[in-house]
């Protein structure tokens, strides 16, 4: 059962987020309301219509009490309107992105206070926690703080309650959109090129599959279990990252069978290895392939793909 103090704290955090730089750069509605007032005030009653505030309270007095001690927000003299202490500057967004981190891999019970504690004593200005995605956007007061954290954790992993969290620079929406458009453009060009090639070509151009060191995890189920089958293992690994391929029998028991799972990048494979080795230590043996083992497995997979490609070419000749 949440106390009134807990509710007031959540209300304060939510309203401070609404008025934060990182939200206002994408919230055109609220920016328009701020600009419509000469001093930047917004009606307190308007906040009660926002979904996340409405889930916490319908009482304007509770909102007034919640933001009373805020260093970021001010009420007008008759306490019917609210504004930022520091006026919003639309041109400062680049600075916000440069001091923001994207962090993923949290347990679903993680709170904003937990995240602030992870990065203490660095000063966290705002946290936007995405519960469904188990990730957060963390803005620091100074860019130097963010740089120091990334330097300290050069592999982009940070420990939290025996879990590895992935951290990286936050990519602003414009850059993200540009990256997406560039990928789409390359994809379309490749598609047009593929369509322009003769369908009956006897030489199929096949790019060799490359596996980064540390991206492949080997596992063996050591005890009989109705649960530990292909579909369950697939979902289990997908909780820890993007699975490129799961190499094991798709039906029946997996006991004693040497299986492999290939992740898109080594960080995800390492995160899965660290957490699952502990969680399933009495049921499954896990190991990360070293550089030589990865090359051997890569060669084996490419040989199999070449064999399949050759078979398809022969069939197309008939």
Secondary structure in CASP SS format (residue, H / E / C, confidence):
PFRMAT SS
TARGET T0000
AUTHOR 0000-0000-0000
METHOD secondary structure of the structure
MODEL  1
X C 1.00
X C 1.00
X C 1.00
X H 1.00
X H 1.00
X H 1.00
X H 1.00
X H 1.00
X H 1.00
X H 1.00
X H 1.00
X H 1.00
X H 1.00
X H 1.00
X H 1.00
X H 1.00
X H 1.00
X H 1.00
X C 1.00
X C 1.00
X H 1.00
X H 1.00
X H 1.00
X H 1.00
X C 1.00
X C 1.00
X C 1.00
X H 1.00
X H 1.00
X H 1.00
X H 1.00
X H 1.00
X H 1.00
X H 1.00
X H 1.00
X C 1.00
X C 1.00
X C 1.00
X C 1.00
X C 1.00
X C 1.00
X E 1.00
X E 1.00
X H 1.00
X H 1.00
X H 1.00
X H 1.00
X C 1.00
X C 1.00
X C 1.00
X H 1.00
X H 1.00
X H 1.00
X H 1.00
X C 1.00
X C 1.00
X C 1.00
X C 1.00
X C 1.00
X H 1.00
X H 1.00
X H 1.00
X H 1.00
X H 1.00
X H 1.00
X H 1.00
X C 1.00
X C 1.00
X C 1.00
X C 1.00
X C 1.00
X C 1.00
X E 1.00
X E 1.00
X E 1.00
X C 1.00
X C 1.00
X C 1.00
X C 1.00
X C 1.00
X E 1.00
X E 1.00
X E 1.00
X E 1.00
X C 1.00
X C 1.00
X C 1.00
X C 1.00
X C 1.00
X H 1.00
X H 1.00
X H 1.00
X H 1.00
X H 1.00
X H 1.00
X H 1.00
X H 1.00
X H 1.00
X C 1.00
X E 1.00
X E 1.00
X E 1.00
X E 1.00
X E 1.00
X C 1.00
X C 1.00
X C 1.00
X C 1.00
X C 1.00
X C 1.00
X C 1.00
X H 1.00
X H 1.00
X H 1.00
X H 1.00
X H 1.00
X H 1.00
X H 1.00
X C 1.00
X C 1.00
X C 1.00
X C 1.00
X C 1.00
X E 1.00
X E 1.00
X E 1.00
X E 1.00
X E 1.00
X E 1.00
X E 1.00
X C 1.00
X C 1.00
X C 1.00
X C 1.00
X E 1.00
X E 1.00
X E 1.00
X E 1.00
X E 1.00
X E 1.00
X C 1.00
X C 1.00
X H 1.00
X H 1.00
X H 1.00
X H 1.00
X H 1.00
X H 1.00
X H 1.00
X H 1.00
X H 1.00
X H 1.00
X C 1.00
X C 1.00
X C 1.00
X C 1.00
X E 1.00
X E 1.00
X E 1.00
X E 1.00
X C 1.00
X C 1.00
X E 1.00
X E 1.00
X E 1.00
X E 1.00
X E 1.00
X E 1.00
X E 1.00
X C 1.00
X C 1.00
X C 1.00
X H 1.00
X H 1.00
X H 1.00
X H 1.00
X H 1.00
X H 1.00
X H 1.00
X H 1.00
X H 1.00
X H 1.00
X H 1.00
X H 1.00
X H 1.00
X H 1.00
X H 1.00
X H 1.00
X H 1.00
X H 1.00
X H 1.00
X H 1.00
X H 1.00
X H 1.00
X H 1.00
X H 1.00
X C 1.00
X C 1.00
X C 1.00
X C 1.00
X C 1.00
X C 1.00
X C 1.00
X C 1.00
X C 1.00
X C 1.00
X C 1.00
X C 1.00
X C 1.00
X C 1.00
X C 1.00
X C 1.00
X C 1.00
X C 1.00
X C 1.00
X E 1.00
X E 1.00
X E 1.00
X E 1.00
X E 1.00
X E 1.00
X C 1.00
X C 1.00
X C 1.00
X C 1.00
X C 1.00
X C 1.00
X C 1.00
X C 1.00
X H 1.00
X H 1.00
X H 1.00
X H 1.00
X H 1.00
X H 1.00
X H 1.00
X H 1.00
X H 1.00
X C 1.00
X C 1.00
X C 1.00
X C 1.00
X E 1.00
X E 1.00
X E 1.00
X E 1.00
X E 1.00
X C 1.00
X C 1.00
X C 1.00
X C 1.00
X C 1.00
X C 1.00
X C 1.00
X E 1.00
X C 1.00
X C 1.00
X C 1.00
X E 1.00
X E 1.00
X E 1.00
X E 1.00
X E 1.00
X C 1.00
X C 1.00
X H 1.00
X H 1.00
X H 1.00
X H 1.00
X H 1.00
X H 1.00
X H 1.00
X H 1.00
X H 1.00
X H 1.00
X H 1.00
X H 1.00
X H 1.00
X H 1.00
X C 1.00
X C 1.00
X C 1.00
X C 1.00
X E 1.00
X E 1.00
X E 1.00
X E 1.00
X E 1.00
X C 1.00
X C 1.00
X H 1.00
X H 1.00
X H 1.00
X H 1.00
X H 1.00
X H 1.00
X H 1.00
X H 1.00
X H 1.00
X H 1.00
X H 1.00
X H 1.00
X H 1.00
X H 1.00
X H 1.00
X H 1.00
X H 1.00
X H 1.00
X H 1.00
X H 1.00
X H 1.00
X H 1.00
X H 1.00
X H 1.00
X H 1.00
X H 1.00
X H 1.00
X C 1.00
END
